[in-house]
Amino acid sequence: MSENFKEVLAEAVGENINPLTEDLTPREIVSRLDEYIVGQQNAKKAVAVALRNRTRRRKLPEEIREEVYPKNIIMIGPTGVGKTEIARRLSKLCGAPFLKVEATKYTEVGYVGRDVESMVRDLATISLNLVKAEFREKVKGTANAKAEEAILDLILPPIFTKKEEDLNPEEKERNNSYKQSRERFRQMLREGKLDEQEIEIDLPKPSAPSSMPMLQVFGAGNMEDMDNQIQNLLGDLMPKKQGKRKVKVSEARKIVVDSEAEKLVDNDKIQSEAVRRAENMGIIFLDEIDKIAGKESRQGADVSREGVQRDLLPIVEGSTVSTKIGPLKTDHILFIAAGAFHMSKPSDLIPELQGRFPIRVELETLSREDFVKILSTPRSSLTKQYEALLETEGVILNFLKDGIEEIASMAFEMNEKNENIGARRLNTIMEKLLEDTSFNAPDLLPGEKNITIGKEFVQGKLKGIIEDKDLSRFIL
């Protein structure tokens, strides 16, 4: 291994490798969340402080750092008020390993289904992919240079295998002519003039598909770890066959760059960094936790709810889980749980688990004014999404203020009359409102492509459905 490569690798997987995309203050985190989520300032503050505390902890002396544990959070609020959206946007803000799971997909050990340790294994995989992606970005220049030389070797293979100093005068002259031709091809390659040309490259052939599905027998029950280990073992034992294939130069470049970047990976160091990142900066968002609350009924689908809570305890409190990148400690993983709690309450969770989530944040029910803001304020609001979608067909949508207010009023009214599903009601109403426009968009004449959506337009499309209680229950 060359000294230059060692330096690149040391930089790529060093202790300070991009722990967060940006070192944001709590106020800046809230400000970023405000761009996409209306209201819910208490929840935003809680997650902002929790995220900032990860940064603070890394700056502490070693002896106290291990004693500072994350303060896990429970977000309480009805569906559609922004709990999941906060988690989704948080995952994009932080360069830390982030996993969102539903508590309902797990079962108590002993029942068929996913055991809770699988969420830690999933986080480990995310962490590994994150570190690999960062490393590949670091070595992108080196990989591109190596790939360029490899493709040039395929287009114009070297004419001599011996060293230049061993060539006789006639061979040196031929070699100089070859170098000039190679540089011309290099220039053409960089300019994209060779992209459509086909070359033959070696590609690894996939293993016989019939051999792997048999292993899925071991995946049933709570034996995912055994399943992973067997597949990894057989994957290492089976030789990777090479096969030749003709591809365009543009596609070959991507394949060879990936191959060269893979060769630069020191898997031991990458895995070590992935474990460190998951242990110290990992975040698991546990949605629908209210669905496993409540006393165990010992019958039907509820039989393992309390069992799942008991299984969660050691994971949340701190234990060591075997993953494909090695043993992973969960002591400093931050857990953010969320649930509507309309059929149960946080106190219905077993006391031990309640104690592991010391921070409780209640999200507010959305008002009519909140709906107006949701439709118009966020960077990716629904109105902007529909404007962009229909603009691809040449249709220009113009949402007037009174039109947006009418849509918000109808959504709020429907939530009051029927089940309150929060901001998700806006998706249903917007889709019904613009259904005909979306259907007819490709066939509209040039003079019909400017559409103004005001109060009258909204009422004309939706008022009849809103007033008919039976109809509205099914359609909106």
HUGI-V742278 format. One record per residue. N is the residue number from 1. SS is DSSP state (@ for helix, = for strand, . for the rest). PHI is phi in degrees with one decimal (none if undefined). D_LAST is the distance of its C-alpha to the last C-alpha in Angstrom with 1 decimal. Layout:
# HUGI-V742278
N;SS;PHI;D_LAST
N;SS;PHI;D_LAST
This chain:
# HUGI-V742278
1;.;none;63.7
2;.;-71.4;64.6
3;@;-65.6;64.9
4;@;-60.7;62.4
5;@;-65.2;59.8
6;@;-58.9;60.5
7;@;-66.5;59.9
8;@;-60.8;56.5
9;@;-64.5;55.5
10;@;-61.3;56.7
11;@;-69.8;54.6
12;@;-69.0;51.5
13;.;-115.2;51.5
14;.;-68.9;53.3
15;.;-63.1;52.4
16;.;-104.4;50.7
17;.;-67.5;48.5
18;.;27.7;45.4
19;.;-62.6;44.2
20;.;-136.5;41.3
21;.;-58.4;40.3
22;.;-144.8;41.1
23;.;-88.5;42.8
24;.;-84.5;40.1
25;.;-78.7;40.7
26;@;-55.3;38.1
27;@;-63.5;37.5
28;@;-68.8;37.0
29;@;-62.7;34.6
30;@;-61.5;32.4
31;@;-61.6;32.7
32;@;-65.6;31.6
33;@;-66.1;28.5
34;@;-61.6;27.8
35;.;-66.9;27.4
36;.;-122.5;24.2
37;.;-125.2;22.9
38;.;-87.4;22.4
39;.;68.9;24.3
40;.;55.1;25.2
41;@;-63.6;28.9
42;@;-62.8;30.3
43;@;-66.4;28.8
44;@;-62.8;29.8
45;@;-63.7;33.3
46;@;-61.3;33.7
47;@;-71.4;32.9
48;@;-66.3;35.0
49;@;-66.3;38.0
50;@;-61.0;37.6
51;@;-69.0;37.7
52;@;-66.7;40.6
53;@;-64.8;42.5
54;@;-63.5;42.6
55;@;-66.0;44.5
56;@;-62.9;46.8
57;@;-62.1;47.6
58;@;-63.9;48.9
59;.;-91.0;51.4
60;.;-79.7;52.9
61;.;-61.9;56.3
62;@;-54.7;56.2
63;@;-66.2;57.4
64;@;-96.3;54.6
65;@;-58.7;51.8
66;.;-68.2;51.6
67;.;-89.2;51.3
68;.;-93.1;48.3
69;.;-99.7;45.2
70;.;-67.5;41.6
71;.;-94.3;39.7
72;.;-68.7;36.6
73;=;-122.6;33.3
74;=;-114.9;30.5
75;=;-100.2;27.2
76;=;-115.6;25.4
77;.;173.7;21.9
78;.;-64.2;18.3
79;.;-63.7;16.1
80;.;80.7;14.9
81;.;-101.6;17.8
82;.;121.8;20.0
83;@;-62.9;22.3
84;@;-68.2;22.0
85;@;-65.1;21.9
86;@;-60.9;25.1
87;@;-63.8;26.7
88;@;-63.8;25.7
89;@;-71.4;27.1
90;@;-62.7;30.1
91;@;-64.3;31.0
92;@;-81.5;31.3
93;@;-75.8;33.4
94;.;-102.7;35.9
95;.;-86.0;38.2
96;.;-88.1;38.6
97;.;-59.9;37.4
98;=;-132.9;33.8
99;=;-131.3;31.9
100;=;-110.3;28.4
101;=;-134.6;28.1
102;=;-102.0;26.0
103;@;-61.8;28.2
104;@;-71.4;26.7
105;@;-84.1;28.4
106;=;-102.0;31.9
107;.;-128.9;34.0
108;.;-63.4;37.3
109;.;-54.8;40.4
110;.;109.3;41.6
111;.;-107.3;38.2
112;.;-69.4;36.9
113;.;145.3;34.5
114;=;-87.8;34.7
115;.;-86.5;37.1
116;.;-64.2;36.5
117;@;-64.1;39.4
118;@;-64.9;37.5
119;@;-67.0;35.4
120;@;-70.8;38.7
121;@;-64.8;39.8
122;@;-65.4;36.6
123;@;-63.6;37.3
124;@;-61.5;40.8
125;@;-64.2;39.7
126;@;-61.9;37.5
127;@;-62.0;40.5
128;@;-61.5;42.8
129;@;-64.1;40.6
130;@;-64.8;40.3
131;@;-65.8;44.1
132;@;-60.8;44.8
133;@;-62.7;42.7
134;@;-66.0;44.5
135;@;-63.8;47.8
136;@;-62.5;47.1
137;@;-65.7;46.3
138;@;-65.2;49.6
139;.;-98.4;51.6
140;@;-56.5;49.8
141;@;-61.3;52.8
142;@;-63.6;55.2
143;@;-64.9;53.1
144;@;-63.6;52.7
145;@;-64.0;56.5
146;@;-65.9;57.2
147;@;-64.7;54.8
148;@;-60.0;56.4
149;@;-64.6;59.8
150;@;-64.8;58.6
151;@;-69.7;57.1
152;@;-63.1;60.3
153;@;-63.9;62.3
154;@;-75.2;60.4
155;@;-73.3;60.8
156;.;-135.6;64.4
157;.;-60.2;65.9
158;.;-57.5;68.8
159;.;-91.4;72.2
160;.;-129.4;74.2
161;.;-100.2;73.5
162;.;-83.7;76.4
163;.;-66.2;76.5
164;@;-61.8;77.3
165;@;-68.4;80.6
166;@;-90.8;81.8
167;.;-80.3;81.4
168;.;-81.9;84.5
169;@;-54.6;84.8
170;@;-66.7;83.6
171;@;-67.8;80.6
172;@;-63.2;79.8
173;@;-64.6;79.8
174;@;-64.3;77.4
175;@;-67.1;75.2
176;@;-64.2;75.0
177;@;-64.5;74.1
178;@;-63.2;71.3
179;@;-61.2;70.0
180;@;-64.0;69.8
181;@;-62.5;67.9
182;@;-62.3;65.6
183;@;-66.5;64.9
184;@;-64.6;64.1
185;@;-64.7;61.6
186;@;-60.3;60.1
187;@;-63.3;59.6
188;@;-64.6;57.9
189;@;-63.0;55.7
190;@;-67.2;54.6
191;@;-84.3;53.9
192;.;82.7;51.7
193;.;-74.3;54.2
194;.;-103.8;54.4
195;.;-57.2;50.7
196;.;-88.4;50.7
197;.;-73.2;53.9
198;=;-100.2;53.7
199;=;-132.6;55.6
200;=;-101.9;56.1
201;=;-127.0;55.0
202;=;-87.1;55.1
203;=;-126.1;51.8
204;=;-68.2;51.5
205;.;-79.6;50.6
206;.;-65.2;47.9
207;.;-64.3;49.2
208;.;-57.1;49.2
209;@;-62.6;45.6
210;@;-70.5;47.1
211;@;-81.3;48.6
212;@;-85.6;45.6
213;@;-56.8;43.1
214;@;-57.9;45.8
215;@;-72.6;45.5
216;@;-65.2;41.9
217;@;-55.7;43.5
218;@;-76.6;44.4
219;@;-80.9;40.9
220;.;-72.5;39.8
221;.;66.5;39.9
222;.;-112.9;40.6
223;.;-121.4;43.0
224;@;-59.7;41.1
225;@;-61.9;44.1
226;@;-62.7;46.5
227;@;-57.7;44.4
228;@;-62.6;44.4
229;@;-64.5;48.1
230;@;-65.4;49.0
231;@;-65.6;47.0
232;@;-63.7;48.5
233;@;-62.7;52.0
234;@;-68.0;51.9
235;@;-64.2;50.4
236;@;-73.5;53.4
237;@;-74.2;55.9
238;.;-78.7;54.7
239;.;-67.0;56.3
240;.;-85.4;54.0
241;.;-78.8;55.3
242;=;-101.0;55.5
243;=;-136.4;54.7
244;=;-86.4;55.4
245;=;-150.8;52.8
246;=;-89.6;52.8
247;=;-138.9;50.2
248;=;-70.7;49.9
249;@;-57.7;51.5
250;@;-61.0;48.2
251;@;-74.1;46.7
252;@;-60.9;50.0
253;@;-59.6;50.0
254;@;-62.8;46.7
255;@;-63.5;48.0
256;@;-70.4;51.3
257;@;-60.3;50.0
258;@;-60.4;47.8
259;@;-63.8;50.9
260;@;-67.9;53.2
261;@;-63.5;50.8
262;@;-63.0;50.6
263;@;-66.5;54.4
264;.;-81.3;54.5
265;.;-77.0;52.4
266;.;-97.1;54.4
267;@;-58.9;52.2
268;@;-63.0;53.9
269;@;-70.5;53.4
270;@;-62.2;49.8
271;@;-66.2;49.0
272;@;-61.2;50.9
273;@;-67.8;48.9
274;@;-63.6;45.6
275;@;-63.6;46.6
276;@;-59.2;47.7
277;@;-65.6;44.5
278;@;-65.8;42.2
279;@;-67.3;44.5
280;@;-98.2;44.7
281;@;-129.8;41.5
282;.;-63.5;38.9
283;=;-130.3;35.5
284;=;-116.4;33.3
285;=;-97.9;29.8
286;=;-102.9;29.0
287;=;-85.3;25.2
288;.;57.8;23.8
289;@;-68.9;27.2
290;@;-65.9;25.9
291;@;-73.7;25.3
292;@;-107.1;29.1
293;.;-83.4;30.0
294;.;101.6;31.3
295;.;-73.5;34.5
296;.;-70.6;35.2
297;.;-97.1;34.8
298;.;60.8;36.9
299;.;-153.5;34.8
300;@;60.9;31.9
301;@;-71.7;29.8
302;@;-85.7;30.7
303;@;-60.0;34.4
304;@;-111.3;34.8
305;@;-60.3;32.5
306;@;-68.1;35.5
307;@;-63.9;37.5
308;@;-63.3;35.2
309;@;-60.3;35.8
310;@;-64.9;39.5
311;@;-68.4;39.4
312;@;-69.4;37.6
313;@;-49.3;40.3
314;@;-63.7;43.1
315;@;-66.1;40.9
316;@;-70.6;39.6
317;@;-72.8;43.1
318;.;132.8;45.0
319;.;-148.6;46.2
320;=;-113.0;47.4
321;=;-114.7;45.3
322;=;-78.4;46.7
323;=;-127.8;44.9
324;.;-72.2;45.9
325;.;-105.4;47.2
326;=;115.7;49.2
327;=;-61.8;48.9
328;=;-127.5;46.3
329;=;-85.4;46.5
330;.;-100.9;43.3
331;.;-54.3;45.0
332;.;-113.6;43.7
333;.;-76.9;40.3
334;=;-88.6;37.6
335;=;-108.3;34.8
336;=;-118.1;31.5
337;=;-103.9;29.4
338;=;-147.9;25.8
339;=;-169.4;23.7
340;.;-74.7;21.1
341;.;51.7;23.8
342;.;-87.8;21.6
343;.;-106.4;23.4
344;.;-149.6;26.7
345;.;-141.7;28.6
346;@;-53.6;30.9
347;@;-70.7;33.9
348;@;-80.4;32.8
349;.;-69.6;33.8
350;.;-63.0;37.5
351;@;-52.4;39.8
352;@;-62.1;41.3
353;@;-74.0;38.0
354;@;-56.2;37.0
355;@;-66.6;40.2
356;.;-84.0;39.4
357;.;-122.8;36.4
358;.;-71.1;38.2
359;=;-102.4;35.7
360;=;-113.3;32.5
361;=;-128.0;29.9
362;=;-99.9;27.1
363;.;-90.3;24.1
364;.;-85.6;22.6
365;.;-68.0;19.1
366;.;-77.3;17.6
367;.;-95.9;18.1
368;@;-61.3;16.8
369;@;-66.4;19.8
370;@;-62.2;19.1
371;@;-62.3;15.8
372;@;-60.3;18.0
373;@;-65.5;20.5
374;@;-61.2;18.2
375;@;-73.6;17.1
376;@;-125.7;20.7
377;.;-85.3;23.3
378;.;-57.7;23.3
379;.;-62.2;25.3
380;.;-118.6;22.5
381;.;-63.2;19.6
382;@;-60.0;16.5
383;@;-62.6;17.9
384;@;-67.8;21.2
385;@;-63.9;19.9
386;@;-68.8;18.3
387;@;-59.7;21.6
388;@;-67.4;23.6
389;@;-61.4;21.9
390;@;-77.7;22.2
391;@;-64.9;25.6
392;.;-65.1;26.8
393;.;-98.3;26.4
394;.;84.2;28.2
395;.;-90.1;25.2
396;=;-105.0;25.3
397;=;-91.6;22.2
398;=;-126.5;23.1
399;=;-84.0;20.6
400;.;-82.8;22.1
401;@;-60.0;22.1
402;@;-69.2;20.5
403;@;-68.1;17.7
404;@;-64.2;16.9
405;@;-64.8;17.3
406;@;-69.1;14.9
407;@;-61.6;12.1
408;@;-62.2;13.2
409;@;-62.8;13.4
410;@;-65.8;9.8
411;@;-64.0;8.7
412;@;-64.9;11.6
413;@;-64.1;10.9
414;@;-65.0;7.5
415;@;-66.6;9.7
416;@;-71.9;12.5
417;@;-74.0;11.1
418;.;-113.1;9.6
419;.;-63.1;10.7
420;.;-81.5;11.7
421;.;-109.5;10.9
422;.;63.2;12.6
423;.;-68.3;12.6
424;@;-64.2;10.6
425;@;-61.8;7.4
426;@;-63.1;9.3
427;@;-60.6;9.5
428;@;-63.3;6.0
429;@;-67.2;6.3
430;@;-64.1;9.9
431;@;-66.0;9.7
432;@;-67.5;8.0
433;@;-61.4;10.5
434;.;-105.5;13.4
435;@;-58.9;13.0
436;@;-66.5;15.9
437;@;-62.1;17.9
438;@;-64.3;17.9
439;@;-68.7;18.8
440;@;-89.5;21.6
441;@;-49.2;22.8
442;@;-65.7;25.9
443;@;-100.7;27.1
444;.;-69.3;26.9
445;.;-76.0;30.3
446;@;-51.3;31.8
447;@;-76.2;31.3
448;@;-105.1;27.6
449;.;-88.0;26.7
450;=;-99.5;26.4
451;=;-120.0;22.9
452;=;-100.1;22.4
453;=;-111.4;19.0
454;.;-112.1;19.6
455;@;-60.8;18.1
456;@;-64.5;18.8
457;@;-60.9;17.2
458;@;-64.8;13.8
459;@;-65.8;14.1
460;@;-60.8;15.3
461;@;-84.4;12.3
462;@;-120.3;9.5
463;@;-60.8;11.5
464;@;-61.8;11.7
465;@;-69.7;8.0
466;@;-62.1;8.0
467;@;-72.8;11.4
468;.;-85.9;10.9
469;@;-59.9;10.1
470;@;-65.7;10.2
471;@;-65.7;8.1
472;@;-64.2;5.2
473;@;-62.8;6.0
474;@;-90.3;6.0
475;@;-93.9;3.8
476;.;-112.5;0.0
